[in-house]
Amino acid sequence: MKTTTLLLAGLLVSSLPTIAHSNKIEQALNHSDRPLEDKSRDQNRKPSQIVKLLDIQPNMKVIDYIAGGGYYSEIFARVLNNSGKLYSVKGRLSKRDLKNYSNISVTKELNLSDINEPVDRIFTALNYHDAVNNKKLDRSQLLNSIYNKLNKDGYLIVIDHNAAPGSGISQTKKKHRIENTFVLNEIQAAGFVLDRSLSVLANPNDNFDLDVWQKSTKGKTDRFVYRFKKVL
């Protein structure tokens, strides 16, 4: 009985950090100042599961790379809650009350070379296909910069719109889609290993022939979610 009690107590103590982390995420998502427009997108974006995948801990340094409208940046900022540091781009973060968060660094454009310290998480959502479309961008060089910028225990998290099997990068410009296996292979070839994937944004009924911006498809695409770590 005593041994069982000690084991249960140990399990309870070990679960406390996970519970606290989940609470921080829910508090961030339910914050009264969070835009209603963002909250309306939560059902399709599953931010609770996505942020849990990042496993953001106090004092971590996080990059929201090509942050777009800042939907995720605002959540990350609130989860960090003035500990650690968040790197993002100008937009809502400089206009809202989040400008009072001392741990947020916002710039007009976010270049990895401008960040003079290693980071723990690099997150990019729905824009890896844009990296393909940018003919001035060397993706192998970009991935090398990401690899070197991450701490040894850091994660790279990539989300994007999936494309038809075998299509590779042929639909990145016209339909804003990219085949998941292409992304997986390219990033692993850069020295990363797939650590975990999520299916919460998968949609087996998605029509790969449609542009992701079409009304019938927007917010409902089949999206892959990958978490990579460095091969040391």
RASULKA-V150296 format. One record per residue. N is the residue number from 1. RES is the residue in one letter. SS is DSSP state (A for helix, B for strand, O for the rest). NEAR is the number of other C-alpha atoms within 12 Angstrom. Layout:
[[N & RES & SS & NEAR] [N & RES & SS & NEAR]]
//
This chain:
[[1 & M & O & 7] [2 & K & A & 8] [3 & T & A & 9] [4 & T & A & 10] [5 & T & A & 11] [6 & L & A & 12] [7 & L & A & 13] [8 & L & A & 14] [9 & A & A & 14] [10 & G & A & 13] [11 & L & A & 14] [12 & L & A & 14] [13 & V & A & 14] [14 & S & A & 13] [15 & S & A & 14] [16 & L & A & 14] [17 & P & A & 17] [18 & T & A & 19] [19 & I & A & 15] [20 & A & A & 20] [21 & H & A & 27] [22 & S & A & 26] [23 & N & A & 20] [24 & K & A & 28] [25 & I & A & 34] [26 & E & A & 26] [27 & Q & A & 22] [28 & A & A & 30] [29 & L & A & 36] [30 & N & O & 23] [31 & H & O & 20] [32 & S & O & 14] [33 & D & O & 18] [34 & R & O & 29] [35 & P & O & 22] [36 & L & A & 14] [37 & E & A & 12] [38 & D & A & 27] [39 & K & A & 25] [40 & S & A & 17] [41 & R & A & 19] [42 & D & A & 27] [43 & Q & A & 17] [44 & N & A & 23] [45 & R & A & 32] [46 & K & O & 30] [47 & P & A & 35] [48 & S & A & 30] [49 & Q & A & 24] [50 & I & A & 35] [51 & V & A & 40] [52 & K & A & 27] [53 & L & A & 32] [54 & L & A & 43] [55 & D & O & 33] [56 & I & O & 39] [57 & Q & O & 31] [58 & P & O & 24] [59 & N & O & 19] [60 & M & O & 33] [61 & K & B & 38] [62 & V & B & 47] [63 & I & B & 46] [64 & D & B & 46] [65 & Y & O & 37] [66 & I & O & 34] [67 & A & O & 35] [68 & G & O & 25] [69 & G & O & 22] [70 & G & O & 33] [71 & Y & A & 36] [72 & Y & A & 43] [73 & S & A & 42] [74 & E & A & 45] [75 & I & A & 41] [76 & F & A & 48] [77 & A & A & 48] [78 & R & A & 41] [79 & V & A & 42] [80 & L & A & 34] [81 & N & O & 28] [82 & N & O & 23] [83 & S & O & 21] [84 & G & O & 27] [85 & K & B & 35] [86 & L & B & 45] [87 & Y & B & 44] [88 & S & B & 43] [89 & V & B & 30] [90 & K & O & 27] [91 & G & O & 23] [92 & R & A & 28] [93 & L & A & 36] [94 & S & A & 23] [95 & K & A & 15] [96 & R & O & 17] [97 & D & A & 18] [98 & L & A & 30] [99 & K & A & 22] [100 & N & A & 17] [101 & Y & O & 26] [102 & S & O & 21] [103 & N & O & 28] [104 & I & B & 36] [105 & S & B & 31] [106 & V & B & 35] [107 & T & B & 24] [108 & K & O & 18] [109 & E & O & 20] [110 & L & O & 21] [111 & N & O & 22] [112 & L & A & 30] [113 & S & A & 16] [114 & D & A & 18] [115 & I & O & 26] [116 & N & O & 13] [117 & E & O & 19] [118 & P & O & 27] [119 & V & B & 32] [120 & D & B & 36] [121 & R & B & 40] [122 & I & B & 44] [123 & F & B & 43] [124 & T & B & 35] [125 & A & B & 36] [126 & L & O & 38] [127 & N & O & 29] [128 & Y & A & 41] [129 & H & A & 36] [130 & D & A & 27] [131 & A & A & 29] [132 & V & A & 27] [133 & N & A & 22] [134 & N & O & 15] [135 & K & O & 11] [136 & K & O & 11] [137 & L & O & 15] [138 & D & O & 14] [139 & R & A & 23] [140 & S & A & 19] [141 & Q & A & 18] [142 & L & A & 24] [143 & L & A & 29] [144 & N & A & 23] [145 & S & A & 24] [146 & I & A & 38] [147 & Y & A & 34] [148 & N & A & 31] [149 & K & A & 30] [150 & L & B & 34] [151 & N & B & 24] [152 & K & B & 20] [153 & D & B & 24] [154 & G & B & 34] [155 & Y & B & 38] [156 & L & B & 47] [157 & I & B & 45] [158 & V & B & 40] [159 & I & B & 43] [160 & D & B & 37] [161 & H & B & 42] [162 & N & O & 48] [163 & A & O & 38] [164 & A & O & 29] [165 & P & O & 17] [166 & G & O & 15] [167 & S & O & 20] [168 & G & O & 24] [169 & I & O & 29] [170 & S & O & 22] [171 & Q & O & 28] [172 & T & O & 33] [173 & K & O & 22] [174 & K & O & 20] [175 & K & O & 29] [176 & H & O & 35] [177 & R & O & 42] [178 & I & O & 42] [179 & E & O & 32] [180 & N & A & 33] [181 & T & A & 25] [182 & F & A & 28] [183 & V & A & 40] [184 & L & A & 32] [185 & N & A & 18] [186 & E & A & 27] [187 & I & A & 32] [188 & Q & A & 25] [189 & A & A & 21] [190 & A & O & 26] [191 & G & O & 23] [192 & F & B & 32] [193 & V & B & 26] [194 & L & B & 27] [195 & D & B & 23] [196 & R & B & 22] [197 & S & B & 26] [198 & L & B & 26] [199 & S & O & 21] [200 & V & O & 25] [201 & L & O & 32] [202 & A & O & 26] [203 & N & O & 20] [204 & P & O & 17] [205 & N & O & 17] [206 & D & O & 25] [207 & N & O & 22] [208 & F & O & 30] [209 & D & O & 24] [210 & L & O & 26] [211 & D & O & 27] [212 & V & O & 31] [213 & W & O & 18] [214 & Q & O & 18] [215 & K & O & 11] [216 & S & O & 15] [217 & T & O & 23] [218 & K & O & 21] [219 & G & O & 26] [220 & K & O & 31] [221 & T & O & 37] [222 & D & O & 36] [223 & R & B & 40] [224 & F & B & 35] [225 & V & B & 39] [226 & Y & B & 40] [227 & R & B & 35] [228 & F & B & 41] [229 & K & B & 32] [230 & K & B & 30] [231 & V & O & 21] [232 & L & O & 13]]
//
